[in-house]
């Protein structure tokens, strides 16, 4: 029987979210917390770090989560820049991605598949998003104003 926390059995997890004022920061935080709740995993407040979306933000958040006596065994980062920052901190602390720490990013930027340890990342369909945005702009008159479409990630 599979563990309620998933195939890898992680129970001590950290989340690094984007800024609270962004829809992506809010949605990714909400989705991650919902998934943990459904898996029966309680997340202490100090395991949720809210930062910007840059590489340096990932480094700072990675230090907060990993440079402690009992660091989490898995981290979800709200974008790939944050996840790469966490990878850097892990390496500097002697934490080995894979055996010691699972990291999941978001956006699936080309860089993450080319890292020495490829990063697992949620894929965002940027080409489809760009095409849809252009379509909405061109069809704005027909639709009578601004529209919003949500495209699911993979």
WOFENKA-V535820 format. One record per pair of residues at least 24 apart in sequence whose C-alpha atoms are under 7 Angstrom apart, sorted by sequence separation. I is the first residue (numbers start at 1). J is the second residue. D is the distance in Angstrom with one decimal. If there is no record, write none. Layout:
i=<I/I>
j=<J/J>
d=<D/D>
//
This chain:
i=<58/62/57/58/80/53/55/59/63/79/80/54/55/58/59/62/73/74/75/76/77/78/79/80/53/54/58/73/74/75/76/77/78/79/80/125/53/55/56/59/73/74/75/76/77/80/124/11/55/59/123/124/19/122/123/15/16/17/18/19/122/14/15/16/17/18/19/5/13/14/15/16/17/18/4/5/18/4/5/16/28/14/25/14/13/12/13/14/15/16/17/18/12/13/14/15/16/17/12/13/14/15/16/10/10>
j=<82/86/82/83/105/79/81/85/89/105/106/81/82/85/86/89/100/101/102/103/104/105/106/107/81/82/86/101/102/103/104/105/106/107/108/153/82/84/85/88/102/103/104/105/106/109/153/41/85/89/153/154/50/153/154/47/48/49/50/51/154/47/48/49/50/51/52/39/47/48/49/50/51/52/39/40/53/40/41/61/78/65/78/72/72/72/73/74/75/76/77/78/73/74/75/76/77/78/74/75/76/77/78/73/74>
d=<3.8/4.5/6.4/6.3/4.6/6.8/4.8/4.3/6.3/5.2/5.2/5.7/5.4/4.2/5.5/5.9/6.4/5.3/6.3/6.0/6.1/6.2/4.2/6.2/6.6/6.3/5.5/4.8/4.5/4.9/4.9/4.9/5.5/6.0/6.8/6.7/6.3/6.8/6.5/7.0/6.3/5.7/6.4/6.2/6.7/6.9/4.9/6.0/5.2/6.1/5.5/6.7/6.1/6.6/4.9/6.2/5.9/6.2/5.8/5.6/5.7/4.6/4.8/4.8/4.9/5.4/5.4/5.0/7.0/5.9/6.2/5.9/6.3/5.3/5.1/6.9/5.7/6.6/6.6/6.9/6.2/6.9/6.9/6.0/5.0/4.8/6.1/6.3/5.6/6.3/6.3/6.0/5.8/4.8/4.6/4.9/4.7/5.0/6.8/5.6/6.3/5.9/6.0/6.5/6.6>
//
